[in-house]
Amino acid sequence: MKETSSSHKWVFDEKVAARFTNEAEQHIPLYWQTIELSVETIKTSFNTNAKILEIGCATGNTLAYLFSQGFSHLIGCDSSPAMLDQAYQKLQHFQIPLVEINHFPIQYAPFEVVMCNWTMHFIKEREQYIQAIFEGLKSGGLFIMTDKTIQSDAMKMLYHNFKLKQGLSLTQIEQKERNLEGVLVPYSLEQNITMLKQTGFINLEILSAAFGFVTFLAWKP
């Protein structure tokens, strides 16, 4: 991700990778709580030998937390070499495979769990990617997805207020929105649910939601 002038789009580069955690805390509601809730959900249905893939692993915060909770059969993937460089540094003693890839790493399937938090809204061929995730899961497997959904005007105002409370200025908020136009493409809540159901997932539930950021749980029959 790259934040430059108003004419530049958001890119996941070295500058953003270096400050990623701070960026996430300022712009993503319930960032750490979502990671913790996702892992707690996994612990309710799978043992620590479960094979878990994180799509969009960024700088490795979620993988590090999974490892701290006893999970060791982990794989992370991301399309940004700058983000993966930071993840390598953070996870170098954990021996977690990290893969630079733009598509679903089917060569490592099947998985018991696939996590994709704050990443799917950056993927253009979303339905095809979700289908690949479904095919890469074992029967009874769990897909966890957190995505920014289309916000109403009222929800957008609440989200802006959240970011202001994190210390961002209105200028910074508006600048990032301009940089993300056409890069982050949200679906509505209904579109996400329909997409997951049409793919074949069952027992859909919402684990948490805040200011239009929604964590979905979906199971493969």
N, C-alpha and C positions, 0 to 999 in steps of 0.2 A: 504494500500500500504506500502511496506517495502523495503527500500533500504539498503542492507547490502553488503556482498562481491560479487564478480563477479559470484560466483557459486549459489547465492540465487536468487529466483524469487521475483517479486514485489508483495507485499501483503498489503492489507488495514488494518494496525494495529494501535496501539495507537500512535506511533511516527509520522506516516504520518498524522493521524487525527489531531494531535496537531499543525501541520504546514501546513495543507491542503491549506488554502487560498494562502499562499506564494508559495506553490508548484504549484498551479493552475496558478497563475499569471506568473510564470517563464516558464511554459511548455505549456500552452494553449493559442494560439493566440486569441485575442479579447474575453478574458474570461468575463470580466464585461460587455462589449458591447453586447455580445451574450445574456446574462441574460436580459439586458435592452431591446434589440430588441425583444426577445421572449415575454416578458411581454407586450410590446407595440403592438405586433401583436395580442395577446389575447384580448387586450382592444378594438381593431378595430371591433371585431365580437361578443364579449360576454360581458355581464354585470358582475358586481362584485359578483353576486350570483352563478356564474358558478362553478361547481364542478371540481376541478383540481387535478390531480395526478402527482407527480414528481417521476419518477423512477431513482434511484441512487441519492438521495437527498444529499448525503455526509454530510457535516456539517451544512447544512441548509441555505446557502447564497441565493439561488433562492427563497426558501419559505419565507424567511425574506423579500426579496424585493417584492414578490407578496403581502404579507400582508401589506407592507408599501403603496402599490398602491390601497388598498381597498379590495382586495380579501381575503375572510375569510373561504370559503368552500374548504379547502386545505388538502391534504393527502400526506405524504412523505414516501417512502420506500427505503430501502437499505439492502444489504446483510452483511454489516460490523457493528458489534456492537460497535466498537471503533468510527466509524464515527457517528453513531447515538447518542452515548454518548455526543459528541460535539454538535450535532444538538439539543439534549434535553436542554443543557445548554443555547444555543443561543435562542431557541424558547419557553422556559418554560412559559413565560407569554402570549403566543399567543394561547394556547390550540389547537395546530395543531397535529393531530394524526400522529405518526411515527411508521412504521411497519418494523420489521426485517424479511426479507423474501427473498428467492432466486428465486421465480417465480412471475408471474404477480398476483397481489392481486385482483382477480376477485370478491372476496366476497364484495368489496367496490364499484364495478361497478353498474350502468354505470356512465361514466364521460363525461363532455363536452370537456375537454382538457386533454391530456396526454403529459407530457414533459419527454424527455429522452436525456439529454445533457451529452455527454462524458461518456456514460455508455454502449451503445449497443455493442461497439467493445470488451467489456469484457465478453459478453454473448455467450456461445458456441452454444446453440440451438437457433440461432438467428431468423430463419424463424418462428419457432413455437412461440417464444415470440412475434414477430410482429403480428402474427395471433391472439394471445390472446389480444393484445392491440386493434386491430381492433374490435374484438368482444366486448371488454369492453367499447368502445366509443358509445355514442349516435349517431343517424343519424345526420349528419351535424357537427359532432365533429371534432376536430383538433388534429393532432399528430405532435409534434415538436421534431425533432431528430437532435442532433449535434454529428457527429462522425468523427474520424480521418479516412481518406481514404488512399488507397495505393498511395504513393508518387513516382513521377519520381525522377531520380537522381538530376535534377535541382531543383525540389521542395524541396527535402530533404536538399539540401545545403542551400536554402533560410530559411528553418525551423531551421537548425542549427545556421545560422546567427542571427535569431530572438532570440534564446535562449542564444547565446553569449552576445547579447545586454542586456539581462535581468540579466547578472552577473554570468551566469553559465560558468564553464570551459569546455573545450573539453573533458577532462577526465570524468567529471560528466555527460555530455551528452551521451558519449559512454557507460558509466557504466549503466545508466538507460535504454538505448536501449537493452543492454544485459539482464538486469533483466526483461524487458517486453516481451522478445521473448517467443512466445507461450502463453502469458497471454493476451496481447492486440493483437487482430487479425483483421486488417482492411479489409474492402471490397473496391473495386474500386467504383468510382462514378457511373459507369454504373450498377454495381451489386446492389448497394443500390437502385437506381431508379427502376430497374427491380423487386427487392424484394418487394418494396412498391406497385408497380403497380399490380403485381401478387396476392398480398394479397387482393387487392380491393380498395386501396386508389386512389383518383382522385385529379385533380388540383394540381399536384406536382409542387412546386416552391423551389428555393434556396434563402433563406433569406440573408445569408452571407457566405463568404468563405475566408479563409486565410491559406496559406501554407499547403493545403490539409485537413484542418479541415472545414467541410461543415455543415451548418444548413439547414435541409430540412423541408418544410411544406407539410403536406399531409392531405387531408380531407376525411372523411367517407361520402359516398353519402347517 
